[in-house]
């Protein structure tokens, strides 16, 4: 799993654009709901729920965790995912590790 390094107190924002392979046309997300969470590890204890918006016609999902949310977490490794739900079927469409570091850490 890929890991994103983020400073404690920074905003975490991820934009996912869903397109059909072959045609590159956006996936119509009408009727879908999306959720995003930070956990101690994938499937572990919930640490924060993100705010998620969907542009249904363009197939775009944006997940956001505020600076206040990440500022409340201890520096550590976390699991981050975005799940899409349609007609009761839930699929994880994005999953990454988050390495949350102290705010004064120099990132490469």
BAGUFI-743033 format. One record per residue (C-alpha): x, y, z; residue in one letter; residue number from 1. Coordinates in steps of 0.5 Angstrom, whole numbers, padded with zeros to 4 digits. Last residue first. Layout:
N
> X; Y; Z; A; NUM
...
This chain:
108
> 0023; 0031; 0002; X; 108
> 0019; 0033; 0009; X; 107
> 0022; 0037; 0014; X; 106
> 0019; 0036; 0021; X; 105
> 0016; 0042; 0025; X; 104
> 0009; 0040; 0025; X; 103
> 0010; 0033; 0028; X; 102
> 0009; 0027; 0023; X; 101
> 0003; 0023; 0020; X; 100
> 0005; 0018; 0016; X; 99
> -0002; 0016; 0012; X; 98
> -0003; 0009; 0009; X; 97
> -0007; 0009; 0003; X; 96
> -0013; 0006; 0000; X; 95
> -0018; 0009; -0005; X; 94
> -0024; 0005; -0009; X; 93
> -0027; 0001; -0003; X; 92
> -0033; -0002; -0005; X; 91
> -0040; -0002; -0002; X; 90
> -0046; -0005; -0005; X; 89
> -0053; -0002; -0001; X; 88
> -0055; 0001; -0008; X; 87
> -0049; 0005; -0009; X; 86
> -0044; 0006; -0004; X; 85
> -0037; 0009; -0005; X; 84
> -0031; 0008; 0000; X; 83
> -0025; 0013; 0001; X; 82
> -0019; 0010; 0005; X; 81
> -0014; 0012; 0010; X; 80
> -0010; 0008; 0014; X; 79
> -0006; 0011; 0020; X; 78
> 0002; 0011; 0022; X; 77
> 0004; 0016; 0028; X; 76
> 0004; 0023; 0030; X; 75
> -0002; 0024; 0035; X; 74
> -0008; 0026; 0032; X; 73
> -0012; 0032; 0034; X; 72
> -0008; 0037; 0029; X; 71
> -0010; 0032; 0023; X; 70
> -0018; 0034; 0025; X; 69
> -0016; 0041; 0026; X; 68
> -0012; 0042; 0019; X; 67
> -0019; 0039; 0016; X; 66
> -0020; 0032; 0013; X; 65
> -0022; 0032; 0006; X; 64
> -0025; 0027; 0001; X; 63
> -0026; 0029; -0006; X; 62
> -0030; 0025; -0011; X; 61
> -0030; 0026; -0019; X; 60
> -0035; 0022; -0023; X; 59
> -0036; 0028; -0028; X; 58
> -0044; 0028; -0027; X; 57
> -0044; 0026; -0020; X; 56
> -0039; 0031; -0017; X; 55
> -0039; 0028; -0011; X; 54
> -0037; 0031; -0004; X; 53
> -0033; 0028; 0002; X; 52
> -0032; 0030; 0009; X; 51
> -0027; 0026; 0013; X; 50
> -0029; 0022; 0019; X; 49
> -0023; 0021; 0024; X; 48
> -0020; 0016; 0029; X; 47
> -0024; 0010; 0027; X; 46
> -0020; 0004; 0031; X; 45
> -0017; -0001; 0026; X; 44
> -0020; -0004; 0019; X; 43
> -0014; -0001; 0015; X; 42
> -0009; 0002; 0021; X; 41
> -0010; 0006; 0026; X; 40
> -0016; 0009; 0022; X; 39
> -0018; 0015; 0018; X; 38
> -0024; 0015; 0014; X; 37
> -0028; 0017; 0008; X; 36
> -0035; 0016; 0006; X; 35
> -0038; 0016; -0001; X; 34
> -0045; 0016; -0003; X; 33
> -0048; 0014; -0010; X; 32
> -0055; 0015; -0013; X; 31
> -0052; 0019; -0019; X; 30
> -0044; 0017; -0020; X; 29
> -0044; 0017; -0027; X; 28
> -0037; 0015; -0029; X; 27
> -0033; 0020; -0033; X; 26
> -0031; 0018; -0040; X; 25
> -0024; 0015; -0041; X; 24
> -0027; 0011; -0047; X; 23
> -0022; 0005; -0046; X; 22
> -0022; 0004; -0039; X; 21
> -0028; 0008; -0036; X; 20
> -0027; 0014; -0031; X; 19
> -0027; 0016; -0024; X; 18
> -0023; 0022; -0022; X; 17
> -0021; 0022; -0015; X; 16
> -0019; 0028; -0011; X; 15
> -0015; 0028; -0004; X; 14
> -0015; 0033; 0001; X; 13
> -0011; 0032; 0008; X; 12
> -0010; 0039; 0011; X; 11
> -0004; 0040; 0015; X; 10
> -0004; 0040; 0023; X; 9
> 0000; 0034; 0024; X; 8
> 0005; 0034; 0018; X; 7
> 0003; 0029; 0012; X; 6
> 0007; 0023; 0009; X; 5
> 0003; 0019; 0004; X; 4
> 0004; 0012; 0004; X; 3
> 0003; 0007; -0002; X; 2
> 0000; 0000; 0000; X; 1
